[in-house]
Amino acid sequence: MIKDIIHVGISVRNLEDAKKFYGDVLCLKFTGDFIMEGKETDILFGREDTVARLAYFNGSDDLYAPPVELIEFNHEIEKDQGSFFKTSVSEICFACVDIDKTYEDLKSKGVKFVSKPQYFKYEDPNQENFKAVYFYDMDGNIMELVEYIK
């Protein structure tokens, strides 16, 4: 029986570039890395002679969410622009304290956004209002920022 989400994995073309983006640009906390290879790795990924380099990032020691797992394979990785309109994981969403400041900070670092942050107000008093914005990582994977507003 499934009980927890352990991590969210993202295939990347270059692990060092991805580590810089997720660590230096998004300011997530690097928590470790390792290499997978051998017979079990080949069987797990369904491809011979596979070497997978993995790195893990988390937002903080208090973050209540699974870590982000970045995976670089020794095989050619097809670069594909993320899309909401095809089957895949559509985005990874990060909560933030000040979305407008975070948006401006990331934009100044060259991060590409879909739009400016948008405000959503619920009529239902049991729902929290929020601001949200989507952006892309260095490989075109879609990310989201959300700020809940009381």
Secondary structure by P-SEA (a helix, b strand, c coil): ccccccbbbbbbccaaaaaaaaccccccccccccccccaaaaaaacccbbbbbbbbbbccccccbbbbbbbbbccbbbbbccccccccccbbbbbbccaaaaaaaaaaacccccccbbbbbbcccccccccccccccccbbbbbbbbbcc
